[in-house]
Amino acid sequence: MSAPPAGSTTAAPLVFLIAGEPSGDVLGARLMAALTRRTAGRIAFAGIGGPAMTAEGLQSLFPMDELSLIGLVEVLPHLLGLARRLSQAVAAIRRMRPQAVVTIDAPGFCLRVASRLRGSGIPVIHFVAPTVWAWRPGRARRLAHRVDHLLALLPFEPPYFTAHGLACSYVGHPALESPPPAAPHRERIAGRPPVLCLLPGSRRNEIRRLLPIFRETLSLLRPSYPGLETVLPTVAPVADLVRQAVAGWPHPPAIVEGEAARNAAFAAADLALCASGTVTLEAAIAGLPLVACYRIQPLSAAIVRRLIRVRYVTLINLLVDRAVVPELIQENCTPPLLAAALRQLLDDPAAARRQRAGFVEALATLVVEGRPSDRAAGIVLDAIASRR
């Protein structure tokens, strides 16, 4: 159900949602579906989102792509446009007077919206806890003054925020809600050309930065693995950019879109080369051995390094506090090092088995009762009921 007109007397509560990137769009869509189920359809939506949220009935205030930015320095050229969109979003919320606002990840934008809504009487729920356990712990205290409830994806996160008086609930990680691959993952068959799944991220600057590195990595692997096949799952907002980026490759990967196609690719592949992020957890659920990597603008990296407080950045490694999967970050994110890490997984079946055992251990820490989206929907509806 889309938003009612301003001033409507409909009894259905209005929830205003804001997602700023494809992963948040999926999270928002699942939350909308859960809210619709739990209210038998008597709920309305407005806000900012992408194709997944649009499919659940949202008419986006403006294109979500304008918010899909990452990196401290990379955002600078877009500050003026972001400021205009911030004012537009806040004005729309004040005009519509929703019963709740749900902001999803994208803290640079979403938490500024929340800050401007202080004193409005509209409950603000933020979905996806900022990584205060990794860097800038002072954000937890500031967040407590901006939002009314925080929905966390990782089980160890709530104490960082409840210590500052902020209600924080662990609802479970959305990757647990994805349908499993079409078939159980199997070990690589010796002598058969390997299949490598390429996962360069879902943000435009990630794709632009990582795909050239992936191309060179493949050029180093192919002499040792004749017939090497590659598949690249992507999402609609960046699919055209991905196709343009790989069009000139000597052996372009097969590009697939959608959750079902991605899971089929996971089931068919022998291993994956992933941008560090949620997709590493999704690959782990599929039992797909992987190498994680990431690179951002050097100045952004230098700033983050002065602030970071954890040994690992990949979710699987964080959950068990050891290096289950290789992490090749920043200056280590180079074709020779990536190719070497992939060769180890291809040539040593025991290395792949050790990863899968680590996946099982890490995923066990995330288990919750019920679907994460249903748990999140219950908290949103409780906030609406309390306000009434």
C-alpha positions as CSV (number, residue, x, y, z in Angstrom):
1,M,0.0,0.0,0.0
2,S,1.4,3.4,-0.9
3,A,1.2,6.5,1.2
4,P,-2.2,8.2,1.7
5,P,-2.6,11.8,0.7
6,A,-1.6,14.4,3.2
7,G,-4.5,15.0,5.6
8,S,-6.1,11.6,4.9
9,T,-8.2,10.2,7.7
10,T,-7.4,6.6,6.8
11,A,-7.0,4.3,9.9
12,A,-4.0,2.6,8.4
13,P,-0.8,3.8,10.0
14,L,1.8,5.4,7.7
15,V,5.4,4.3,8.0
16,F,8.1,6.4,6.3
17,L,11.2,4.4,5.3
18,I,14.6,5.5,4.1
19,A,17.1,3.2,2.4
20,G,20.3,4.4,0.8
21,E,21.8,1.4,-1.0
22,P,20.8,-1.9,-2.5
23,S,21.3,-4.0,0.7
24,G,19.1,-1.5,2.6
25,D,16.5,-1.7,-0.2
26,V,16.3,-5.5,0.3
27,L,16.1,-5.0,4.1
28,G,13.4,-2.4,3.7
29,A,11.4,-4.5,1.3
30,R,11.4,-7.5,3.7
31,L,10.3,-5.3,6.5
32,M,7.5,-3.8,4.4
33,A,6.3,-7.3,3.5
34,A,6.4,-8.4,7.2
35,L,4.5,-5.3,8.2
36,T,1.9,-5.9,5.5
37,R,1.5,-9.6,6.7
38,R,1.2,-8.6,10.4
39,T,-1.4,-5.9,9.8
40,A,-3.4,-7.9,7.1
41,G,-2.5,-5.1,4.7
42,R,-3.8,-2.2,6.8
43,I,-0.6,-0.2,6.6
44,A,0.7,2.5,4.3
45,F,4.3,3.3,3.2
46,A,6.2,6.4,2.0
47,G,9.8,7.2,1.8
48,I,13.0,6.6,-0.2
49,G,14.0,3.2,-1.6
50,G,15.0,1.1,-4.6
51,P,13.3,-1.5,-6.8
52,A,12.8,-4.0,-4.1
53,M,10.9,-1.5,-1.9
54,T,9.0,-0.3,-5.0
55,A,7.8,-3.8,-5.6
56,E,6.3,-3.8,-2.1
57,G,4.3,-0.6,-2.8
58,L,6.7,2.3,-2.1
59,Q,6.8,5.4,-4.4
60,S,10.3,6.7,-3.8
61,L,10.5,10.4,-3.0
62,F,13.7,10.5,-5.2
63,P,16.1,7.9,-6.7
64,M,17.8,5.9,-4.0
65,D,21.0,5.8,-6.1
66,E,21.7,9.4,-5.0
67,L,22.5,8.2,-1.5
68,S,24.6,5.1,-2.4
69,L,27.9,6.6,-1.5
70,I,30.7,5.3,0.7
71,G,34.0,6.6,1.8
72,L,34.9,9.8,3.8
73,V,36.5,11.6,0.9
74,E,34.4,10.1,-1.9
75,V,31.2,11.8,-0.5
76,L,32.7,15.3,-0.6
77,P,31.8,16.2,-4.2
78,H,28.1,15.2,-3.5
79,L,27.6,17.2,-0.3
80,L,25.5,19.9,-1.8
81,G,23.1,17.5,-3.5
82,L,22.9,15.4,-0.4
83,A,22.0,18.5,1.7
84,R,19.1,19.3,-0.7
85,R,17.8,15.7,-0.5
86,L,18.1,15.8,3.3
87,S,15.9,18.9,3.5
88,Q,13.5,17.3,1.0
89,A,13.1,14.2,3.1
90,V,12.7,16.0,6.4
91,A,10.1,18.3,4.8
92,A,8.1,15.3,3.5
93,I,8.1,13.6,6.9
94,R,6.9,16.7,8.6
95,R,4.2,17.2,6.0
96,M,3.0,13.6,6.1
97,R,3.2,13.1,9.9
98,P,3.8,9.3,9.7
99,Q,3.2,7.1,12.8
100,A,6.9,5.9,12.6
101,V,10.0,6.6,10.6
102,V,12.4,3.7,9.8
103,T,15.8,4.6,8.6
104,I,17.9,1.8,7.2
105,D,21.7,1.8,7.3
106,A,23.3,4.7,5.3
107,P,24.1,6.5,8.6
108,G,25.6,9.6,7.0
109,F,22.2,10.5,5.6
110,C,19.7,8.7,7.8
111,L,21.0,9.9,11.1
112,R,21.0,13.4,9.9
113,V,17.3,13.0,9.1
114,A,16.8,11.6,12.6
115,S,18.6,14.5,14.2
116,R,16.3,17.0,12.4
117,L,13.2,15.1,13.6
118,R,14.1,15.5,17.3
119,G,11.2,17.0,19.2
120,S,8.7,16.1,16.4
121,G,7.0,13.4,18.4
122,I,7.5,10.9,15.5
123,P,9.3,7.7,16.7
124,V,12.4,7.0,14.7
125,I,13.7,3.5,14.5
126,H,17.1,2.9,12.9
127,F,17.8,-0.5,11.2
128,V,21.4,-1.7,11.2
129,A,23.6,-0.6,14.1
130,P,26.6,1.6,13.2
131,T,29.8,-0.3,13.7
132,V,30.8,1.5,16.9
133,W,32.6,-1.7,18.0
134,A,35.0,-1.3,15.1
135,W,35.6,2.5,15.1
136,R,34.4,5.8,16.6
137,P,32.7,4.3,19.7
138,G,31.5,7.8,20.6
139,R,28.8,7.5,17.9
140,A,26.8,5.2,20.3
141,R,26.2,8.0,22.7
142,R,25.3,10.5,20.0
143,L,22.9,8.0,18.4
144,A,21.1,7.6,21.7
145,H,20.0,11.3,21.3
146,R,18.8,10.9,17.8
147,V,16.7,7.7,17.5
148,D,14.2,5.9,19.7
149,H,15.0,2.3,19.0
150,L,17.9,0.6,17.2
151,L,17.6,-2.7,15.4
152,A,20.9,-4.6,15.4
153,L,22.0,-7.4,13.0
154,L,24.8,-8.9,15.1
155,P,24.3,-10.5,18.5
156,F,27.1,-8.7,20.2
157,E,26.0,-5.1,19.3
158,P,23.1,-4.2,21.8
159,P,25.3,-3.6,24.9
160,Y,27.3,-0.9,23.1
161,F,24.1,1.1,22.8
162,T,22.0,0.1,25.8
163,A,24.9,1.4,27.9
164,H,23.9,4.8,26.7
165,G,20.2,4.4,27.4
166,L,19.2,3.6,23.8
167,A,16.7,0.7,23.3
168,C,18.5,-1.8,21.0
169,S,17.2,-5.1,19.9
170,Y,19.0,-7.9,18.1
171,V,16.7,-9.0,15.4
172,G,19.0,-11.3,13.4
173,H,20.9,-10.9,10.2
174,P,18.9,-10.5,6.9
175,A,21.2,-13.0,5.2
176,L,19.5,-15.7,7.3
177,E,16.3,-14.9,5.5
178,S,17.6,-15.5,2.0
179,P,16.4,-18.7,0.4
180,P,19.2,-21.3,0.3
181,P,21.0,-22.3,-2.9
182,A,19.2,-24.6,-5.3
183,A,21.5,-27.5,-4.4
184,P,24.0,-28.3,-1.6
185,H,27.4,-27.1,-2.4
186,R,29.9,-29.7,-3.6
187,E,33.7,-29.8,-3.6
188,R,35.5,-29.0,-6.8
189,I,35.9,-31.9,-9.2
190,A,39.6,-32.4,-9.9
191,G,40.4,-31.8,-13.6
192,R,37.2,-29.9,-14.4
193,P,37.7,-26.1,-15.2
194,P,36.8,-24.2,-12.0
195,V,33.9,-21.7,-11.7
196,L,34.7,-18.5,-10.0
197,C,31.9,-16.2,-8.7
198,L,32.8,-12.5,-8.8
199,L,31.1,-10.2,-6.3
200,P,32.5,-6.6,-6.6
201,G,29.8,-5.0,-4.4
202,S,26.6,-3.2,-5.1
203,R,27.8,0.5,-4.9
204,R,29.0,2.3,-8.0
205,N,32.3,3.4,-6.5
206,E,33.0,-0.2,-5.3
207,I,32.4,-1.6,-8.8
208,R,34.6,1.0,-10.5
209,R,37.4,0.4,-8.0
210,L,37.3,-3.4,-7.8
211,L,36.4,-4.7,-11.2
212,P,39.7,-3.6,-12.9
213,I,41.5,-5.4,-10.1
214,F,39.4,-8.5,-10.6
215,R,40.1,-8.4,-14.4
216,E,43.9,-8.5,-13.8
217,T,43.5,-11.2,-11.1
218,L,41.8,-13.4,-13.7
219,S,44.5,-12.8,-16.2
220,L,47.0,-14.2,-13.7
221,L,44.8,-17.2,-12.9
222,R,43.9,-18.3,-16.5
223,P,47.3,-19.7,-17.5
224,S,47.1,-22.2,-14.6
225,Y,43.4,-23.0,-15.0
226,P,42.5,-23.3,-18.7
227,G,38.8,-23.0,-19.3
228,L,38.2,-21.0,-16.0
229,E,34.6,-19.8,-16.0
230,T,33.3,-16.7,-14.2
231,V,29.9,-15.6,-13.2
232,L,29.0,-12.2,-11.7
233,P,25.7,-11.8,-9.8
234,T,24.6,-8.2,-9.6
235,V,21.6,-6.0,-8.7
236,A,19.4,-3.9,-11.0
237,P,20.6,-0.4,-9.9
238,V,24.1,-1.1,-11.0
239,A,23.6,-3.8,-13.7
240,D,24.3,-1.5,-16.6
241,L,27.5,-0.2,-15.0
242,V,28.7,-3.8,-14.5
243,R,27.9,-4.7,-18.1
244,Q,29.8,-1.7,-19.4
245,A,32.8,-2.4,-17.1
246,V,33.3,-6.0,-18.3
247,A,32.4,-5.5,-22.0
248,G,36.0,-5.2,-23.0
249,W,37.4,-8.1,-21.0
250,P,39.0,-10.9,-23.0
251,H,36.7,-13.4,-21.2
252,P,33.7,-11.5,-19.9
253,P,31.8,-13.1,-17.0
254,A,28.3,-14.3,-17.3
255,I,26.2,-11.6,-15.6
256,V,23.1,-12.6,-13.7
257,E,20.5,-10.6,-11.8
258,G,18.1,-11.4,-9.0
259,E,18.2,-13.4,-5.8
260,A,17.4,-16.7,-7.4
261,A,20.0,-16.3,-10.1
262,R,22.6,-15.3,-7.5
263,N,21.9,-18.4,-5.4
264,A,22.1,-20.6,-8.5
265,A,25.5,-19.0,-9.2
266,F,26.6,-19.7,-5.6
267,A,25.6,-23.4,-6.0
268,A,27.4,-23.8,-9.3
269,A,30.7,-22.0,-8.4
270,D,33.7,-23.5,-6.8
271,L,34.8,-20.4,-5.0
272,A,34.2,-16.6,-4.8
273,L,36.1,-13.4,-4.9
274,C,34.0,-10.9,-2.8
275,A,34.0,-7.3,-1.8
276,S,34.0,-7.5,2.0
277,G,30.3,-7.0,3.1
278,T,27.0,-8.7,3.6
279,V,27.7,-10.9,0.5
280,T,30.5,-12.7,2.3
281,L,27.9,-13.9,4.8
282,E,25.5,-14.9,2.0
283,A,28.3,-16.9,0.3
284,A,29.1,-18.6,3.7
285,I,25.5,-19.6,4.0
286,A,25.8,-21.2,0.6
287,G,29.0,-23.0,1.8
288,L,31.0,-21.2,-1.0
289,P,34.7,-20.8,-0.1
290,L,35.8,-17.2,-0.7
291,V,38.5,-14.6,-0.6
292,A,37.4,-11.2,0.7
293,C,38.9,-7.9,-0.5
294,Y,38.2,-4.2,-0.4
295,R,39.8,-0.9,-1.4
296,I,38.8,2.7,-0.9
297,Q,40.3,6.0,-1.7
298,P,43.7,6.3,0.0
299,L,43.0,9.3,2.1
300,S,39.8,7.7,3.4
301,A,41.7,4.6,4.3
302,A,44.4,6.6,6.2
303,I,41.6,8.2,8.3
304,V,39.8,5.0,9.0
305,R,43.1,3.2,10.0
306,R,43.7,5.8,12.7
307,L,40.2,5.0,14.2
308,I,39.6,1.3,13.7
309,R,39.6,-0.9,16.7
310,V,39.1,-4.5,15.3
311,R,41.5,-7.0,13.8
312,Y,39.1,-8.1,11.0
313,V,36.6,-6.5,8.7
314,T,34.9,-9.5,7.2
315,L,31.8,-10.6,9.0
316,I,32.7,-14.3,9.2
317,N,36.0,-13.5,10.8
318,L,34.5,-11.0,13.2
319,L,31.9,-13.5,14.4
320,V,34.6,-16.1,15.4
321,D,37.5,-13.6,16.0
322,R,39.9,-15.4,13.7
323,A,40.8,-15.5,10.1
324,V,38.5,-18.1,8.6
325,V,38.7,-16.4,5.2
326,P,41.5,-14.4,3.7
327,E,41.1,-10.6,3.9
328,L,43.1,-8.6,1.4
329,I,42.3,-5.0,2.2
330,Q,43.6,-1.7,0.7
331,E,47.3,-2.0,-0.3
332,N,47.0,-5.8,-0.1
333,C,44.0,-5.8,-2.5
334,T,46.3,-6.5,-5.5
335,P,45.9,-9.0,-8.4
336,P,49.0,-11.0,-7.4
337,L,47.9,-11.5,-3.8
338,L,44.3,-12.1,-4.7
339,A,45.4,-14.7,-7.3
340,A,47.6,-16.4,-4.8
341,A,44.8,-16.7,-2.2
342,L,42.4,-18.1,-4.9
343,R,45.0,-20.6,-6.0
344,Q,45.3,-22.0,-2.5
345,L,41.5,-22.6,-2.4
346,L,41.5,-24.2,-5.8
347,D,44.6,-26.4,-5.3
348,D,44.0,-27.4,-1.6
349,P,40.6,-29.1,-0.9
350,A,41.5,-29.1,2.8
351,A,41.6,-25.3,2.8
352,A,38.1,-25.1,1.4
353,R,36.9,-27.6,4.0
354,R,38.4,-25.5,6.8
355,Q,36.5,-22.5,5.5
356,R,33.2,-24.4,5.5
357,A,33.8,-25.6,9.1
358,G,34.4,-22.0,10.1
359,F,31.2,-20.9,8.3
360,V,29.2,-23.3,10.4
361,E,30.7,-22.0,13.6
362,A,30.2,-18.3,12.6
363,L,26.6,-18.8,11.4
364,A,25.7,-20.6,14.7
365,T,26.2,-17.3,16.5
366,L,23.5,-15.6,14.5
367,V,20.6,-18.0,15.0
368,V,17.4,-16.4,16.1
369,E,13.8,-17.6,16.5
370,G,11.6,-16.5,13.6
371,R,12.5,-14.3,10.6
372,P,14.5,-11.2,11.2
373,S,12.0,-9.1,9.2
374,D,9.2,-10.3,11.4
375,R,11.1,-9.5,14.6
376,A,11.8,-6.0,13.2
377,A,8.2,-5.5,12.1
378,G,7.0,-6.4,15.6
379,I,9.2,-3.6,17.1
380,V,8.0,-1.1,14.6
381,L,4.3,-1.9,15.3
382,D,5.0,-1.7,19.1
383,A,6.4,1.8,18.6
384,I,3.3,2.8,16.6
385,A,1.0,1.3,19.3
386,S,2.9,3.1,22.1
387,R,2.5,6.4,20.3
388,R,-1.2,5.9,19.9
